[in-house]
Amino acid sequence: QVQLVESGGALVQAGGSLRVSCAASGRTFSNYAMGWFRQAPGKEREFVATISKSGILTRYADFVKGRFSISRDNAKNTVYLQMNSLEPEDTAVYYCAAGLSFSVGRPSYDYWGQGTQVTVSS
């Protein structure tokens, strides 16, 4: 089992920045690719970003448009999502997830956190 706990969600103004974190415990963190997903009210959960086990490979959803950056610190068992130039459309609950494969698909992730709320005001 891998336990994931997100933190750092907040209310920010449009154009602002925010970094959310996800702390992992349980099994060896570096054995897992990590992903960030988000879910807005009334919408399906969607892929945001993913990072490979070593941190060398990353991939982003098209809507990120270079605004977000995913990173990880395997020594701290933590993955981060730096979000810049935030827009009201980025308002959602942000979830981190762990899986054995580097993938953009939800089914590839076996473990999920409880989420952290990000609200962007206009």
C-alpha positions as CSV (number, residue, x, y, z in Angstrom):
1,Q,0.0,0.0,0.0
2,V,1.0,3.6,-0.7
3,Q,-0.6,6.4,1.3
4,L,-0.7,9.8,-0.4
5,V,-1.5,13.1,1.3
6,E,-1.9,16.3,-0.7
7,S,-1.4,19.8,0.7
8,G,-1.1,23.3,-0.3
9,G,-4.4,24.0,-1.9
10,A,-5.7,27.5,-1.4
11,L,-7.8,30.4,-2.8
12,V,-5.7,32.5,-5.2
13,Q,-6.4,35.3,-7.6
14,A,-6.3,34.8,-11.3
15,G,-2.7,35.2,-12.6
16,G,-1.3,34.0,-9.3
17,S,0.9,31.0,-8.5
18,L,0.5,28.1,-6.2
19,R,2.5,24.9,-5.4
20,V,0.7,21.8,-4.2
21,S,2.5,18.9,-2.6
22,C,1.9,15.2,-2.2
23,A,3.6,13.3,0.5
24,A,3.9,9.5,0.1
25,S,4.4,6.8,2.7
26,G,4.3,3.0,2.7
27,R,6.2,1.4,-0.1
28,T,9.3,2.7,-1.9
29,F,8.4,6.0,-3.4
30,S,10.9,5.8,-6.2
31,N,9.3,2.6,-7.5
32,Y,6.3,4.6,-8.7
33,A,5.5,7.0,-11.4
34,M,3.4,9.9,-10.0
35,G,0.6,11.8,-11.5
36,W,-1.6,14.8,-10.8
37,F,-5.2,14.9,-11.8
38,R,-8.0,17.3,-11.1
39,Q,-11.7,17.3,-10.9
40,A,-14.0,20.3,-11.2
41,P,-17.6,20.3,-9.9
42,G,-19.8,18.4,-12.3
43,K,-16.9,17.2,-14.5
44,E,-14.9,14.1,-14.7
45,R,-11.5,13.7,-13.2
46,E,-8.8,14.7,-15.8
47,F,-5.1,14.2,-16.2
48,V,-2.9,17.2,-15.5
49,A,0.7,16.0,-15.3
50,T,2.9,12.9,-14.7
51,I,6.5,12.3,-13.8
52,S,8.5,9.1,-14.2
53,K,10.0,7.2,-11.3
54,S,13.4,8.8,-11.6
55,G,12.0,12.2,-12.5
56,I,13.6,12.4,-15.9
57,L,10.4,12.1,-17.9
58,T,7.4,14.4,-17.6
59,R,4.2,14.9,-19.5
60,Y,1.5,17.4,-19.3
61,A,-2.1,18.0,-20.5
62,D,-2.5,20.4,-23.4
63,F,-4.4,22.9,-21.2
64,V,-1.3,23.3,-19.0
65,K,0.2,25.4,-21.9
66,G,3.6,25.6,-20.1
67,R,2.0,27.1,-16.9
68,F,2.5,24.1,-14.7
69,S,5.6,22.1,-13.7
70,I,5.7,18.7,-12.0
71,S,8.7,17.6,-9.9
72,R,9.6,15.1,-7.3
73,D,12.1,14.6,-4.5
74,N,12.6,10.9,-3.9
75,A,14.6,11.6,-0.8
76,K,11.6,13.3,0.7
77,N,9.0,11.0,-0.8
78,T,7.2,14.0,-2.2
79,V,5.9,15.1,-5.6
80,Y,5.0,18.7,-6.4
81,L,2.9,20.6,-8.9
82,Q,3.9,24.2,-9.4
83,M,1.1,26.2,-11.0
84,N,1.7,29.6,-12.5
85,S,-0.6,32.0,-14.4
86,L,-3.6,30.4,-12.8
87,E,-7.0,30.9,-14.4
88,P,-10.5,30.5,-12.9
89,E,-10.9,27.4,-15.1
90,D,-8.1,25.8,-13.0
91,T,-10.5,25.7,-10.0
92,A,-10.8,22.1,-9.0
93,V,-9.8,19.5,-6.4
94,Y,-6.3,18.3,-7.3
95,Y,-5.4,14.7,-6.7
96,C,-2.0,13.0,-6.7
97,A,-1.7,9.3,-7.7
98,A,0.9,6.6,-7.8
99,G,1.3,3.9,-10.3
100,L,3.9,1.5,-11.7
101,S,3.7,2.9,-15.2
102,F,4.5,6.3,-16.6
103,S,1.0,7.1,-18.1
104,V,-1.6,9.7,-18.6
105,G,-4.4,7.3,-18.0
106,R,-6.3,7.1,-14.8
107,P,-6.5,3.3,-14.8
108,S,-2.7,3.1,-14.6
109,Y,-2.7,4.6,-11.2
110,D,-3.3,2.3,-8.2
111,Y,-3.1,4.7,-5.3
112,W,-4.9,8.0,-4.8
113,G,-4.8,10.8,-2.3
114,Q,-7.9,12.6,-0.9
115,G,-7.3,15.7,-2.9
116,T,-6.6,19.4,-2.1
117,Q,-8.9,22.2,-3.2
118,V,-7.5,24.9,-5.5
119,T,-9.8,27.9,-6.1
120,V,-8.9,30.6,-8.5
121,S,-10.9,33.8,-8.3
122,S,-11.4,36.2,-11.2
